[in-house]
Amino acid sequence: MAPLLSLITAMLVFSYGPSGSLSCDLSQNHVQVNKESIVLLHQMQRISSFRCRKDRKNFGFPQEMVDGSQVQEAQAISVLHEMLQETSNVFGSEHSSAAWNTTVLHGLLSRLHWQLEDLGTCLVLQMKEAESALGMEAPTLAVKRYFQGIRLYLKEKQYSDCAWEIVRVEIKRAFSLSTNLREMLRNQDGDLRSP
C-alpha cells in the first residue's frame, strides 16, 4: 500500500508544473507531529535506561546533518525524509512489535507515515532539480550509515529489551536534535510565501 501511495503522490507532483497549485508546504502541523512522536517515544519506555547502562553505545549520530546552518533546504528535506523512513523501518520490524506496547507503537508508526507523506511531496519537488539530487546523496548516506549501525547493534544484542531501550533513547535524541532542522524548513517555507 505504501509504495502505491508514494507513486500516486509522485504522479500528482509531476503532473503540476512550476506554476501549478501543488507546492511544498511544511506546516506547523509537521513540527507538532514530530513533537508528538518524541512524546510517544518517551511513553514507549518499558525498562529503566539506568538498568541498561552497560549496553550503551555511541551510534555516531551525524549531528552536522541536523544543524540548520550546515545544510541547504533540499538536503534538509532529504535528511529528514531518510530519518523518518529509517525510523519507520526499525520500529516497523517484526522484532519491534514484540518489544513495545502495540497501541503506542502504532501511534508512532502512523505519525511517521504522515510525516513521510508530508516530506515526500517536498522531496519529489526538490529532486526535479538535477543539482539538488546530487547534493542530497552525501547527507542521506550519512543517515543510512547511522541507522545501519542501529540495526546491526540490535541484531548483535539479539533484540534484547536493553538493546531496544538503548535504541529508543537514541532515536528519541535524534528526533529532538532534528527539531532545529524542521523549524528551519518551516521558517524558510514561510519566508517564501511572505509578500
MARTI-197689 format. One record per residue (C-alpha): residue in one letter; x, y, z. Coordinates in nm, 2 decimals. Last residue first. Layout:
- A,X,Y,Z
...
END
This chain:
- P,0.47,3.92,0.05
- S,0.56,3.62,0.26
- R,0.52,3.28,0.09
- L,0.90,3.22,0.06
- D,0.96,3.33,0.41
- G,0.70,3.09,0.55
- D,0.87,2.80,0.36
- Q,1.21,2.91,0.50
- N,1.06,2.92,0.85
- R,0.92,2.57,0.82
- L,1.24,2.44,0.69
- M,1.44,2.60,0.97
- E,1.19,2.46,1.23
- R,1.23,2.11,1.09
- L,1.61,2.14,1.10
- N,1.60,2.26,1.46
- T,1.37,1.97,1.55
- S,1.62,1.72,1.42
- L,1.80,1.72,1.75
- S,1.49,1.61,1.93
- F,1.43,1.34,1.67
- A,1.79,1.21,1.71
- R,1.75,1.20,2.09
- K,1.43,1.00,2.07
- I,1.61,0.77,1.82
- E,1.89,0.72,2.08
- V,1.66,0.66,2.37
- R,1.45,0.40,2.18
- V,1.78,0.24,2.05
- I,1.91,0.20,2.41
- E,1.57,0.06,2.52
- W,1.56,-0.18,2.23
- A,1.91,-0.31,2.32
- C,1.80,-0.34,2.69
- D,1.50,-0.55,2.60
- S,1.71,-0.78,2.38
- Y,1.69,-0.77,2.01
- Q,1.97,-1.03,1.98
- K,2.23,-0.78,2.10
- E,2.42,-0.83,1.78
- K,2.10,-0.79,1.58
- L,2.00,-0.47,1.76
- Y,2.35,-0.33,1.72
- L,2.34,-0.41,1.35
- R,2.01,-0.23,1.31
- I,2.15,0.08,1.49
- G,2.47,0.08,1.29
- Q,2.26,0.06,0.97
- F,2.07,0.36,1.11
- Y,2.38,0.58,1.12
- R,2.50,0.45,0.78
- K,2.17,0.55,0.63
- V,2.19,0.90,0.79
- A,2.54,0.95,0.65
- L,2.42,0.83,0.31
- T,2.14,1.08,0.31
- P,2.38,1.37,0.38
- A,2.61,1.25,0.09
- E,2.34,1.20,-0.17
- M,2.14,1.52,-0.13
- G,2.38,1.74,-0.34
- L,2.34,1.53,-0.65
- A,1.96,1.55,-0.63
- S,1.97,1.92,-0.58
- E,2.18,1.97,-0.90
- A,1.92,1.78,-1.10
- E,1.62,1.99,-0.99
- K,1.31,1.77,-1.00
- M,1.45,1.62,-0.68
- Q,1.33,1.92,-0.48
- L,0.97,1.87,-0.59
- V,0.99,1.50,-0.51
- L,1.14,1.57,-0.17
- C,0.87,1.82,-0.08
- T,0.59,1.58,-0.17
- G,0.77,1.31,0.03
- L,0.80,1.54,0.33
- D,0.43,1.54,0.41
- E,0.39,1.17,0.31
- L,0.69,1.08,0.54
- Q,0.54,1.29,0.82
- W,0.21,1.10,0.79
- H,0.39,0.77,0.79
- L,0.60,0.86,1.10
- R,0.28,0.97,1.28
- S,0.11,0.64,1.20
- L,0.42,0.45,1.31
- L,0.43,0.63,1.65
- G,0.06,0.57,1.72
- H,0.11,0.20,1.61
- L,0.39,0.17,1.87
- V,0.18,0.33,2.14
- T,-0.10,0.09,2.08
- T,0.13,-0.21,2.03
- N,0.31,-0.17,2.37
- W,0.67,-0.25,2.26
- A,0.92,-0.53,2.23
- A,0.73,-0.79,2.02
- S,0.63,-0.53,1.76
- S,1.00,-0.43,1.73
- H,1.12,-0.78,1.62
- E,0.87,-0.79,1.33
- S,1.01,-0.46,1.20
- G,0.80,-0.14,1.20
- F,1.01,0.03,1.46
- V,1.34,0.00,1.27
- N,1.18,0.06,0.92
- S,0.98,0.36,1.04
- T,1.30,0.50,1.20
- E,1.47,0.45,0.86
- Q,1.20,0.62,0.67
- L,1.17,0.91,0.91
- M,1.55,0.97,0.92
- E,1.56,0.94,0.53
- H,1.28,1.20,0.50
- L,1.45,1.43,0.75
- V,1.79,1.40,0.56
- S,1.63,1.46,0.22
- I,1.43,1.76,0.33
- A,1.74,1.91,0.49
- Q,1.95,1.84,0.18
- A,1.70,2.02,-0.04
- E,1.68,2.31,0.20
- Q,2.06,2.35,0.22
- V,2.26,2.22,0.51
- Q,2.52,2.35,0.76
- S,2.33,2.63,0.92
- G,2.02,2.42,1.00
- D,2.24,2.17,1.20
- V,2.06,1.84,1.15
- M,2.32,1.69,0.92
- E,2.61,1.82,1.12
- Q,2.50,1.60,1.41
- P,2.55,1.28,1.21
- F,2.47,1.04,1.50
- G,2.77,0.83,1.57
- F,2.60,0.53,1.72
- N,2.77,0.57,2.05
- K,2.67,0.27,2.25
- R,2.51,0.20,2.59
- D,2.47,-0.17,2.68
- K,2.62,-0.14,3.03
- R,2.38,0.15,3.10
- C,2.08,-0.08,3.05
- R,1.95,-0.07,3.41
- F,1.99,0.31,3.40
- S,1.76,0.32,3.09
- S,1.49,0.18,3.32
- I,1.25,-0.06,3.15
- R,0.93,-0.02,2.95
- Q,0.99,0.32,2.78
- M,0.74,0.36,2.50
- Q,0.60,0.67,2.65
- H,0.92,0.86,2.57
- L,0.90,0.75,2.21
- L,0.54,0.86,2.21
- V,0.64,1.21,2.34
- I,0.90,1.24,2.07
- S,0.64,1.14,1.80
- E,0.41,1.41,1.94
- K,0.69,1.66,1.90
- N,0.74,1.55,1.54
- V,0.36,1.58,1.48
- Q,0.38,1.94,1.60
- V,0.66,2.03,1.37
- H,0.47,1.88,1.07
- N,0.15,2.05,1.19
- Q,0.33,2.39,1.18
- S,0.32,2.35,0.81
- L,0.59,2.22,0.57
- D,0.43,2.33,0.25
- C,0.59,2.21,-0.07
- S,0.36,2.30,-0.36
- L,0.06,2.20,-0.56
- S,-0.10,2.49,-0.73
- G,0.08,2.46,-1.06
- S,0.32,2.73,-1.19
- P,0.62,2.51,-1.17
- G,0.42,2.24,-1.35
- Y,0.17,2.01,-1.19
- S,0.15,1.65,-1.32
- F,0.49,1.57,-1.16
- V,0.35,1.63,-0.81
- L,0.04,1.42,-0.87
- M,0.25,1.14,-1.02
- A,0.48,1.14,-0.72
- T,0.19,1.13,-0.47
- I,0.04,0.84,-0.66
- L,0.37,0.65,-0.66
- S,0.42,0.71,-0.29
- L,0.06,0.58,-0.22
- L,0.13,0.27,-0.43
- P,0.46,0.21,-0.25
- A,0.28,0.25,0.09
- M,0.00,0.00,0.00
END
